[in-house]
Amino acid sequence: MAPDGGPIEEKDCLRDLGVRVSTDLTFNTQIDMVVQAGSRMAGWALRTFRRRGRVLMLTLLRSLIQPRLDYCSQLWSPRDQASINRLEAVQRQFISQIRDGSLAGRNYWEQLSLLRVYSQERRRERYQVCFLWKQCQGLVSGYEIKWQWSDRRGRLAVPNKILHSAPSKVIKARERSLGVHGAHLFNLLPKTLRNENSGDFELFKNHLDIFLANIPDQPTTTGLARAAVTNSLLDQVPLVQNLNLD
């Protein structure tokens, strides 16, 4: 019952600070809105600017389109492949319009590498890692996560507990949350990165990007097969580490 004594209106989706969460604990409506916003902005940019040069197109991507794909993605970042593909398609289609001789005949993975652009999934996972590092440095507030330390393993994020007796939709929501998925991502980093205590975010990002440069970024693309099960760092990093041990 509402404070005024009337019935509480039931809604399929609620919006808080621009992020929409559905009653089934998914962010499907949010993802729909993000894809629409990114696609609309990409369409506007292509109609407004006639040139398709590399510098201009990347500037448009980073300044106009990417912010609509990034906003609060640490919270709503999807784990299902269908949603990941929909978000990636916005960037893939825009990049396909770039007119640059070095990109001619290149597939999407090669285009990302040559342009030095992350896939959307890699970008979102990078954001989660950055957010947790900032949290452990006291650079952000309002979100709590536990940390543990040992001389052998260094700093590790403690993933939030998952009650397996909970309904399946609650378990799935918990598994894809920042406090679980993000914690697992952070713990994949090299010990030196996890232990970094400079408090200098730009320095940490630089070190993180150096590490990520050695991790394949291979979003699901028709006609291309990767060795890892998915393009998530959870699959790509262990594969690279195992190859280095052979």
N, C-alpha and C positions, 0 to 999 in steps of 0.2 A: 504494500500500500504506500502511496506517495505521501509526502509530508502534509499535503492539503486534504488527505483522507480519500482521495480518488484512486482509481486503479493505476498501476504503473504500466505505461505503454510498452508493449513488447516490440523490439526491433530486431531485424536480421543483422544489422551492422551498426556499429557506433564509431564515431570519429573523435579522436583525442589528439590535439596538437597536429592536425593534418594527417594522421595515420588512422586507417580504418581497420577495425578488427571485427570479424564476424562471430556470430553466436556459436559456431562450430569450432572456434579457436583458431581459425585459419586467417590468412591475410589475402585471400583470393581477390576480394573486392579492391583492396589496396593495390595489388599487383595489376589488376585490370586498369585502374586509374593511372598508375605510373606508366604503363605501356601506352595508353591513349595520350597522355600528356607528352611523353617523349616523342611519339610518332607525329603528333600535331606540330610540335616545335621543329622537328626535322623537316616536315613538309613545308612549313613556313619559311625556313632557312633556304631550302632548295628553290622555292618560288621567288624569294626576294633577292638572292645573290646568284648571278648568272655564272660567275667563275667557279671552277671546281678544282682549283689548285690545292696542293697539299697543305700549305700553311693556313690558308683561309678556312678550309674545311675542318682542319683539326681545331682551329680557334673556335669555330662555330660549335663543334662537338663538345669541347671542354667548357665553353662559357654559357651556352644556351641549352643544350640537350642533356649533357651529363648531370647537371644539378637536379633535373627532374627525375633522373634515374637513381640518384644517390640519396635523396633526402630521407634521413632516419632509417637507412637500409640495414643498419646494425640490428634493428628491431624486427623488421619484416622479411629479411632475406630468405628466399624460398630454398627448399631442399629437393623438391620434386622436379624431375627433368623437364616436364612440360612447361612449367613456369619459368625455369631457367632459360629454356630455349626462346620463349616469347620475349623476355627482356633482352636477350642477346641479339635477337633479330632486329631490334631497333638500331643498334650500333652497326650490325653487319650490313644492313641495307644502306645506311648512310655512308659508310666507308666504301661501299661498292661504287659510289658516285664520284669518288676522288679520281681526278685525271692526273696521273703521274706515271712516267715511263717505267720507273722502278717497280711499280705494282702490276704492270701488265702481265697477264697470264699467271699471276700468283694466287694461291688459294688463301682462304681466310686466315689460317694459322700463320702463313708466311706474311700476310699483310699486317697482322698485329705485331709481329716481330720487327718488320721493317719500319713501321710507324712508331714503334715503341709505345704501344697502347695495350693496356691490359684488357682481357675479356671482362665482361660485366660480372661474371661469377668471381673471378679472381679479384676484381676490384672490391666487391662487397666483402669477401673474406679478409682482404687486406685491411679494410676499414674496421672489421671486428677485432683483429689483432691489435691495430693501432689504439682502438678505444680501450681495450683491456690494459695495454701498457700504460696509457695515460692514467687509468684508474689506479694502477699500482704505484704510480709516481705522485698521486695526489693532485693531478692536473684537472680532474673532472670530479664532480660530486653528484649525488642523487642516485647512484647505482653501486650496489655492494657485491663484492665477490670475495671469497676467501682465498688466501694464498698460503703455500707451504714452502719451506726451504730446507735443503740439505746440502752439505758440502759436495756430495757426489753428483747429485742431479741438478742442483741450483734451484732457481725460483720456478714454481709450478702453480698454475691456476687450479683450484679445486672445483671441478664441475658440480653444479647444483644437483642435489639428489633427485632421483626419479623413482616415484612410488609405483612399482609394477602392479600394484593392486588397483591403481587408478584406472578410469575409463581409457580406452585406447586413444581417443582424440586428445585427452590430457597428456598422455605419454608422448604422443607425436609432437604436440606443441612444445613440450618440455625439451625433447631431443633436438629440435631445431632452434631453440632459444639461444641468445647470446651467452647465457650462463652455463650452457652445456656445449653446444656446437662451437661457440667462440672460445671456450676454455680449452677444448681439444685442439683447436687450431693453434692457439698460443703455445701449447705444450709441445707442438711439433717444431718450434723454432730451435735453432742451435742454442746451446747453453749460454754462449756469450751474449746473444741477443736477448734472451729471457732475463739475464742477470743485469742488463744495462741499467744503470742508475744515474745517468747524466742529468735527467730532468729536461733535456733538450729534445723536444719532439722532432724538430727538423733533422737532427743528427740521427735519431732512431729511425726515422723514415728512410733516410739515406742508406743506413745499414740494412734495413729490411729489404729495400729495393735491390741492393746488391745480392742478397740471398735469393730473392725471388727470380732474379735474372737467370739463375741456374735451374729453375724448376719449369718444366714444360707447361705452356699455357695453351691448351688444346680443347677449346669448347666444342661440344657436340656439333658436327657439321656433316651433312650428307656427302658421302663419297670419301670421307677421311676416317681412318681407324687409328686409335691411340692404344698404347699398351696398358694404360691405367683404366680401371673400371669407369671412373668419372674424372672430370677435370678438377674436382675439388682438391685442395691441398691435402686433405685427409688421405687421398689415394695417390696423388702425384709425388708428394714428398717421400713417403716410405719406399716407393718404387725407385726413385733416384738414389736413395740411401742404400738400397739393396744392390743396385747396379754398381755403386762405388765400392761395395765390399767384395764384389766378385773379382 
